Amino acid sequence: MCRLLAFTSRERRTFYDVVGSDFENFVALSAEHKDGWGIGYEGEVIKDINPANESELLTQTGKSLETEGELFHLRLASKGITINIDNNHPFTHGTTTFMHNGTIRPASSIEHLVDADLLAQLTSTTDSERYFFAILTAAKKIGLIEAIAATVKEIASTADYSAINSITLTPDFLIAVCQFNVAEQSEWTVPFHYELRFAKEDGAIKVASTGWGHDDWTPLTNGKMLVVNRADLSYKILDI
């Protein structure tokens, strides 16, 4: 169970440039989501096992790393999944970067959706990386956007899960998914824990979990997928 923050911009910028001083409010959520953090961009990742609000590396990275798009993940490890750097998000494969919020139980229950060659490349014990590789498997046949929707539908209809929220970043797209089990959202300290919100302003599109303000951003509600074309920041919201 985690917190997600992402942006895409037409110019190279830092998280501080895009989010402003409220970036620190998001980082403060790591008081609860304390099992490490990670930033993903351009097929690269920076990860730390320390809580984000105690990480000097994050302070340096958030203010200095300039890209045209990044994913930022605060981790609260699901029960039974080890706290270590390999299990931290985001995950990458080629130029595709991915992060997830929620739990799919057990992780092995979705391995049948992953091609053998990708199963052999797993670096973590998480359900999240298996979810990512299931998308990549489907994308070989039907393309990424369709693969994300199809994989979410398959997991939602066949697996035990709390949420399948995710954000995927490629050179062409930023894609955010909101899909959660309504029966499980009341256990958290933050209302509407699994909803995502987004905003297009100041030459960027930003997507984030709730709990740090920005209630004025547009909700991405349950069963919806936001697809942003990074070339011109146009976007559409699709039913999953």
Protein Blocks (a to p, Z undefined) as FASTA:
>chain_A
ZZddddddfbdcdfklmnommlmmmmmmmmmmmnbcaddeehiacddfbdfklcfklmmm
mmmmccfbdcdddddddehiacdfklpccddehjbccddedddddfklmmmmpcfklmmm
pcbfbfklmmmmmmmmmmmmnojklmmmmmmmmmmmmpccfbfcdcdddfkbccdddddd
fklmmmpmbghklbccdddeehiacdddehiejklbccddehiacdddfklopacdddZZ
